[in-house]
Every structure is written in structure tokens, then in C-alpha cells.
Amino acid sequence: TNGTIVTAWHTFRADIGIAGEQIAAIGTNLTGTRVLDATGKLVIPGGVDIHVHMELALAPDIVSSDTFYTGTRAAALGGTTTIIDFVEAQPDEPLLAALARRRAVADPQVVIDYGLHMTIGPWDIAKLAEVPAVVAAGCTSFKLYMAYGLRLDDGQLLQALEAVRDGGGRPVIHCENWDIISTLVRRHLAAGRTEPRWHPRSRPELLEGEAADRAITIAAYVGVPLHIFHVSCGAVVERMRAARARGLPVTGETCPQYLFLSDAAYEAPGLEGLLPICAPPLRPAVEQQALWQALAAGDLQLVATDHCPFDRATKARGLGDFSRTPGGVPSIEMRLAALYQGVVRGRFSANRWVELCCTAPARLMGLERKGDIAVGMDADLVLFDPERRVTLSTAFLHENVDWTPYEGMELVGWPETVLSRGQVIVANGAFQGEPGRGRFVHRRPGQA
């Protein structure tokens, strides 16, 4: 009661009635067995982060530091009530078996609801006939890579996109030019250029744009919608804008690290310069403006995190060779409040903020009961204090990692109370959820 409801379309004063796990009524003078007073608060849908990596194993001894429990707890404390993580099948493992294996890790731990993207690596091309069964199992999006050991060459990318199209799924993609990256890394290391500052110089903006354009072109030939992950620069936005102007169903996201950080972070000496290594890399500060403008104009459709933290000791593997640094930064807890700064600074409306962080990602990924406030939707709600000021630090945040790239950043606005399917899991900033209460969401193919 007494709050200001903000959806992607409307802002209004009303009460929200919850019965069980769903919103049962929206009106005035509603009564219930328990009343939450939202005076002075914005009442918004729970945040939806469609790009996170919990317990990501790059090698047996290199694993991202957030578990499904610690990562979803941090998400909840930041106002996010649904995430989508990833499945990677082993070379000789059926895709459905990999899905079951990943769920067995997540299900006992998650405190909020979650979904999974199925990764298609080069060894999975022989398994593409399994795609329809994966879609039927509620895993309707498929991650394709143009980089790393999971990289698909253009012919494999064609086959994967065709299989996802025919199976009724949606492809999501990491766009970089791996051949050129590998060549530039070898050149830098051979010349003794081993410091973190050479990381962004090995992954140029122009070539991220080229890879995105190539992926868009192949998807257009196949006739399948395409979602581009972690857009870091205007070169990709330009390709997306041109494609959408031609009527192509291309969507894209950016992440907090590209909106608030710059490649100046890599100039820090020693380990400090290695910590923010991620891919695509942080870009020159001028690129931030291009990304904020793209969010305001609709050229980018949502904000996710690519949350993938590694602790300081693991990041230190890159001392003496930046290319050995596990890539990834923690952002899952700060995302919702960080994007509210776009409202504070007049870049876009509160409705657009909700669309970027809640509604658009839910709609795109087929989370039919998430991302909006309406009768029949899951009662995933956030009571957001628009006046509270916080300073980010490892002491304040709850991710399971011993650093944050946002140390000292001041934000205006922070979640106070969070509900997941009608249950209060954060009350006055204190976590009250339990591991295993979250559920795997069986998704249907989404829409742009």
C-alpha cells in the first residue's frame, strides 16, 4: 500500500493485492492478512538479469567465485528476482543430460527463480538434432560464441542458427573476432607487452563491430532473430541500428561495467589492473555516452550484467601475461540501482528504467510471468527507495568475491524490500530467503 507503482508503461498510485504466489488485484483500499507500507517508495517488478555465470568452471581450479546460493542472494539484495545462467555440455554428453546436471547444481541453492541458456560449442554441432528436445524442456535460448575454445566458425554458426530456428529457440551470441584477437595477443606478448593495458588493445572496438555485423548477416540469411550479448561500444550499436532499420529482428544488451567504467582501469599497476579484465574489454570513456544514448533511444533493448566474478588470487594468474587472466567482473547486486542513475541524471524515464532492467529481458526470454505488475503475474516486486544514498564497496555488497570494480561509487536509490512469488526475501535491506526456494522456470520462446 501507499507506494507509487512504476511499470514499463505507466506510473500510478495503487495498492497491490497478493494471493499465494501471484498478483491477485491492483486497486485502492485493498486489505490483507499482512500489509507492507510502501510510503515514499517506488514499487516496481523484480529485476530480470538474463546473463550471469555462477560456478563457471574455466578449468578444474578456475571457477567463478559466486555459487548459485551466494550469487542469487546478492541478486535478491539488489532487487533482481530472476536470472538466466548457462549450460555447457561435455563433448560426449547429450544436451538434455547436461541440462539435468546443471539443474542438479542450481536447484538446491537458488533463492530466486532462474532459467538456463544452452551453449552450443563446436563439439555440439553433431548434437543439433537434440535442440527441439531442449526447447521442450523449457530451455529455449542457445548461447553461441565467436571467441574462446567454444568459438564456432562461420559454417558452424550457420548450422547452429538453422537448428535453433527450426527447433523454435532463440540464439544469443558473444560477438568478437577471435582470429584477430589471437594474432594481436601473440604480437603483444612477443614484444614484451604483458601488462593489463594491452588487453583492450588486443580486442579493438572496430572488430567487435565487425563480428556483430557478420553475426547479424548470417542470422538474416538464416531468418532467425538474434540477441547480442554485452555490447561494449558504439561500433556494435551502429550495426544494430542499421539492421533494425532494415526490419531485422536484432536486439542487444549492455552491462554496468561498460556504462560506468573505462579502460583507464587497466592502467593501474600490478594486480589492480588485472581485476577488471573482461571480454569485451572496458572501452574508452567516450564510448559510455554512446551506450547511454543507445539505451535512451531504444537502439539497445536491455541491461544485463555478464556477472562472472573471480577472486584476487585467481585473477593474479595474469601477472606477467594479461591473456592468462580469467575474464569477468561482479555486477549482479548493483545493476538495478546503477541503472536508476539514468533516471536521476535525466537520461531516461523511470518507466524506461523498468523496461531495461525488468520488462524487456523477461519478454525477450519468454519469462511470461515475470517483468511486469499485472493481475496473474508472479508477485515479484521491489520496494525501491529513490532517496537512499549508498556507497558501493566490498563491505557493502554481498557477492562472494574480495573486490569490486565499483569501489567508492555513490548511487542514489536502493532496494529496501524484495518479494519473490509473494514471499518477502529481503526486508529493510536484510536477507530473509532460503537456499532452494527458487525454481527453474520453463520458458517459451520470447519476443523482441
SULSUL-V644617 format. One record per pair of residues at least 12 apart in sequence whose ideal C-beta (glycine too) atoms are under 7 Angstrom apart, sorted by sequence separation. I is the first residue (numbers start at 1). J is the second residue. D is the distance in whole Angstrom. If there is no record, write none. Layout:
BEGIN
{{I	J	D} {I	J	D}}
END
This chain:
BEGIN
{{14	26	5} {15	27	6} {54	66	5} {55	67	6} {87	99	5} {228	240	7} {240	252	5} {314	326	6} {359	371	4} {392	404	6} {416	428	6} {14	27	6} {15	28	6} {17	30	5} {54	67	6} {55	68	6} {144	157	6} {340	353	6} {358	371	5} {359	372	6} {416	429	6} {1	15	5} {14	28	6} {54	68	5} {102	116	6} {188	202	6} {339	353	6} {392	406	4} {393	407	6} {15	30	4} {17	32	6} {87	102	4} {261	276	6} {392	407	7} {393	408	7} {118	134	5} {144	160	6} {212	228	6} {236	252	7} {266	282	7} {310	326	5} {54	71	4} {99	116	7} {185	202	5} {265	282	6} {339	356	6} {391	408	6} {392	409	5} {184	202	4} {263	281	6} {310	328	6} {339	357	5} {52	71	7} {99	118	7} {263	282	5} {309	328	6} {391	410	5} {392	411	7} {262	282	6} {263	283	6} {308	328	3} {309	329	7} {85	106	7} {118	139	5} {181	202	6} {231	252	5} {257	278	6} {261	282	5} {262	283	7} {263	284	6} {309	330	4} {336	357	5} {389	410	7} {390	411	5} {120	142	5} {142	164	5} {181	203	5} {228	250	7} {231	253	6} {262	284	6} {335	357	7} {95	118	6} {116	139	5} {120	143	7} {216	239	6} {230	253	7} {231	254	5} {262	285	4} {307	330	6} {389	412	6} {117	141	5} {118	142	5} {119	143	4} {120	144	6} {208	232	6} {212	236	4} {225	249	4} {226	250	5} {227	251	5} {228	252	4} {229	253	6} {230	254	7} {258	282	7} {307	331	5} {390	414	5} {117	142	7} {118	143	7} {208	233	6} {227	252	7} {230	255	5} {257	282	6} {258	283	7} {307	332	4} {388	413	6} {49	75	7} {117	143	5} {209	235	3} {213	239	4} {232	258	5} {262	288	7} {305	331	4} {388	414	5} {16	43	7} {142	169	5} {144	171	6} {146	173	7} {147	174	6} {151	178	5} {176	203	6} {180	207	5} {208	235	6} {209	236	5} {212	239	5} {216	243	5} {305	332	5} {386	413	5} {141	169	6} {146	174	6} {205	233	4} {208	236	6} {220	248	5} {385	413	7} {83	112	7} {85	114	6} {87	116	5} {121	150	4} {140	169	5} {141	170	5} {142	171	5} {143	172	5} {144	173	5} {145	174	5} {146	175	5} {147	176	4} {206	235	6} {209	238	7} {259	288	6} {384	413	6} {385	414	6} {82	112	6} {84	114	7} {86	116	6} {122	152	6} {140	170	6} {142	172	7} {146	176	6} {177	207	4} {205	235	5} {209	239	6} {305	335	5} {49	80	5} {52	83	5} {54	85	6} {81	112	5} {82	113	5} {83	114	5} {84	115	4} {85	116	6} {86	117	5} {87	118	5} {88	119	5} {119	150	7} {125	156	5} {128	159	6} {141	172	5} {147	178	4} {384	415	5} {385	416	5} {47	79	5} {53	85	7} {81	113	7} {82	114	7} {84	116	7} {87	119	6} {91	123	4} {95	127	6} {128	160	7} {131	163	5} {135	167	5} {146	178	6} {176	208	6} {216	248	7} {259	291	6} {303	335	7} {384	416	7} {46	79	7} {47	80	4} {51	84	7} {52	85	5} {53	86	6} {84	117	6} {86	119	6} {88	121	7} {94	127	7} {131	164	6} {135	168	5} {175	208	6} {177	210	6} {258	291	6} {259	292	6} {382	415	5} {383	416	5} {1	35	6} {46	80	7} {47	81	6} {48	82	5} {49	83	5} {50	84	4} {96	130	7} {122	156	6} {125	159	6} {135	169	5} {147	181	7} {177	211	5} {216	250	6} {383	417	4} {2	37	6} {3	38	3} {46	81	3} {76	111	6} {89	124	6} {95	130	5} {99	134	7} {125	160	7} {128	163	4} {132	167	4} {176	211	5} {1	37	6} {2	38	5} {6	42	5} {46	82	6} {76	112	5} {94	130	6} {131	167	4} {132	168	7} {175	211	4} {303	339	5} {382	418	5} {1	38	6} {2	39	4} {6	43	7} {68	105	7} {75	112	6} {96	133	6} {175	212	4} {254	291	5} {275	312	7} {3	41	5} {4	42	5} {5	43	5} {6	44	5} {7	45	7} {68	106	5} {72	110	5} {73	111	5} {96	134	6} {99	137	6} {131	169	6} {381	419	4} {3	42	7} {4	43	7} {72	111	5} {95	134	5} {380	419	7} {3	43	4} {69	109	4} {72	112	5} {99	139	6} {120	160	5} {175	215	5} {275	315	5} {379	419	6} {380	420	6} {68	109	4} {96	137	6} {271	312	6} {274	315	5} {277	318	7} {380	421	7} {67	109	6} {68	110	5} {69	111	7} {173	215	5} {379	421	6} {378	421	5} {379	422	4} {271	315	7} {274	318	5} {271	316	6} {274	319	7} {277	322	7} {254	300	6} {253	300	7} {295	342	7} {232	280	4} {252	300	5} {253	301	7} {255	303	7} {271	319	7} {274	322	7} {277	325	4} {279	327	5} {252	301	6} {253	302	5} {254	303	6} {255	304	6} {256	305	6} {278	327	5} {55	105	6} {230	280	6} {233	283	5} {251	301	5} {253	303	6} {255	305	5} {277	327	5} {278	328	5} {292	342	7} {232	283	5} {253	304	5} {255	306	5} {274	325	5} {278	329	5} {296	347	5} {296	348	5} {171	224	6} {173	226	6} {175	228	6} {234	287	6} {237	290	6} {276	329	6} {295	348	7} {303	356	5} {233	287	5} {302	356	5} {303	357	6} {117	172	6} {170	225	6} {171	226	6} {172	227	5} {173	228	6} {174	229	5} {232	287	7} {292	347	6} {173	229	6} {234	290	4} {86	143	6} {161	218	6} {165	222	6} {170	227	7} {172	229	6} {237	294	5} {304	361	7} {161	219	6} {165	223	6} {241	299	5} {302	360	4} {334	392	6} {165	224	4} {240	299	6} {301	360	5} {302	361	5} {158	218	6} {162	222	5} {164	224	6} {157	218	6} {161	222	4} {175	236	7} {295	356	6} {237	299	5} {302	364	7} {161	224	5} {200	263	5} {237	300	7} {334	397	7} {154	218	7} {158	222	7} {333	397	5} {146	211	5} {333	398	6} {200	266	6} {333	399	6} {199	266	6} {332	399	7} {344	412	5} {146	215	7} {197	266	5} {231	300	6} {330	399	4} {344	413	7} {196	266	4} {197	267	6} {341	411	6} {330	401	5} {341	412	7} {208	280	5} {257	329	5} {334	406	6} {338	411	6} {340	413	4} {257	331	6} {330	404	6} {337	411	5} {367	441	6} {256	331	5} {197	273	7} {203	279	6} {230	306	5} {255	331	6} {329	405	5} {337	413	5} {367	443	6} {368	444	7} {196	273	4} {203	280	6} {229	306	7} {337	414	5} {366	443	4} {195	273	7} {196	274	5} {199	277	5} {203	281	5} {205	283	6} {256	334	6} {260	338	6} {337	415	7} {365	443	6} {366	444	4} {256	335	5} {336	415	7} {366	445	5} {366	446	4} {196	277	6} {200	281	4} {365	446	5} {199	281	5} {200	282	7} {256	338	5} {364	446	5} {200	283	7} {363	446	6} {363	447	6} {364	448	6} {309	399	6} {311	401	6} {312	402	5} {311	402	5} {312	403	6} {309	401	4} {176	279	7} {176	280	6} {251	364	6} {199	322	5} {198	322	6} {194	320	6} {196	322	5} {194	321	5} {195	322	6} {194	322	6} {275	403	6} {276	405	5} {275	405	7} {147	279	7} {189	321	6} {189	323	7} {227	364	7} {185	323	5} {265	405	7} {261	405	6} {260	406	7} {257	405	7} {260	409	7} {51	229	6} {251	448	5} {249	448	5} {51	253	7} {225	448	6} {141	365	6} {140	366	5} {71	307	7} {66	309	6} {64	308	5} {65	309	5} {64	309	6} {65	310	6} {64	310	6} {65	311	5} {115	365	7} {56	308	6} {62	314	6} {80	332	7} {115	367	7} {51	304	4} {52	305	6} {50	304	5} {51	305	6} {53	307	6} {78	332	6} {49	304	5} {51	306	5} {52	307	4} {53	308	4} {78	333	4} {80	335	7} {49	305	5} {77	333	6} {78	334	6} {80	336	6} {75	332	5} {78	335	6} {79	336	4} {74	332	5} {75	333	7} {78	336	6} {74	333	4} {78	337	7} {71	332	6} {62	326	5} {64	328	6} {58	326	6} {53	328	7} {170	445	6} {169	445	6} {170	446	6} {168	445	5} {52	332	6} {84	365	6} {49	332	6} {82	367	6} {49	335	6} {47	335	7} {82	370	5} {47	336	5} {82	380	7} {81	380	4} {79	382	4} {140	443	5} {138	442	3} {140	444	6} {79	384	7} {138	443	5} {140	445	5} {113	420	7} {42	350	7} {112	420	5} {45	354	7} {44	354	5} {47	357	5} {48	358	5} {47	358	6} {50	361	5} {46	358	7} {45	358	4} {48	361	4} {44	358	7} {45	359	7} {48	362	5} {111	425	6} {50	365	5} {48	367	6} {77	398	5} {48	370	6} {111	433	4} {48	371	5} {74	397	7} {111	434	7} {74	398	4} {111	435	6} {114	438	6} {73	398	6} {74	399	5} {113	438	5} {115	440	7} {45	371	5} {109	435	5} {110	436	7} {111	437	6} {112	438	5} {113	439	5} {114	440	6} {115	441	5} {45	372	5} {108	435	7} {109	436	7} {111	438	5} {114	441	7} {45	373	5} {108	436	5} {110	438	3} {113	441	5} {115	443	5} {70	399	7} {107	436	7} {70	400	4} {66	399	6} {67	400	7} {107	440	7} {46	380	3} {66	400	5} {45	380	6} {46	381	6} {47	382	7} {65	400	5} {66	401	7} {45	381	7} {46	382	6} {65	401	5} {79	415	4} {78	415	6} {81	418	7} {103	440	6} {43	381	6} {44	382	5} {11	350	6} {79	418	6} {81	420	5} {11	351	6} {43	383	6} {44	384	6} {9	351	6} {41	383	4} {42	384	4} {76	418	6} {8	351	6} {41	384	6} {6	350	5} {7	351	7} {41	385	6} {42	386	6} {76	420	7} {6	351	6} {38	383	5} {8	354	5} {7	354	6} {8	355	4} {36	383	7} {6	354	5} {26	375	6} {76	425	5} {77	426	6} {23	373	7} {25	375	7} {76	426	6} {8	359	4} {23	374	7} {24	375	7} {23	375	6} {23	376	7} {22	376	6} {23	377	5} {77	431	6} {22	377	7} {76	431	7} {22	378	6} {23	379	5} {16	373	7} {21	378	6} {22	379	6} {76	433	6} {21	379	6} {73	431	6} {73	433	7} {18	379	4} {7	372	6} {16	381	7} {7	373	5} {69	435	5} {72	438	6} {5	373	6} {46	418	7} {46	420	7} {41	416	6} {3	383	6} {36	417	6} {21	421	4} {21	422	5} {20	422	6} {18	422	5}}
END
